[in-house]
């Protein structure tokens, strides 16, 4: 896979996950099969201007945006002092006072036991990761931090994180991008 296909694939994955849709659900919305969506997101075959144009229209972005080179930067990870406290039906962040201007993208991600998930970090966003259940290791190309239930991280920069779960129990995280 060439670098341009990989960049397009990452953008498509992040756009879809930002809507909280599966490949199948998005495919149904735009008239593509789950198989076509999977191949697009892996950068394999069927990356036609027609398919990319369909997706660009769905996301209301110019087609050229999918081809724009993303500037690479280091990712900064910082473990937070605040922690989550679980009550019966919700989580409260103790000692936390964050005001979001505009809108924030909030997503829940399951990292199955003994698996790795990748998460794209975009330059124009700040990210916060809260561990709702389990524990995992967050890795960049030159840093690694272990976080457990109720802990949180702040992340800035651009690049790819690896969410690594070597444990026999799955982990669930909440991500906020703002």
Beta strands, then each sheet from edge to edge (+ up, - down):
strand 1: 75-79
strand 2: 83-86
strand 3: 91-94
strand 4: 105-111
strand 5: 115-121
strand 6: 127-133
strand 7: 135-139
strand 8: 144-148
strand 9: 152-157
strand 10: 159-165
strand 11: 171-177
sheet 1: 1+ 9- 6+ 11- 4+
sheet 2: 2+ 3-
sheet 3: 5+ 10- 7+ 8-
end
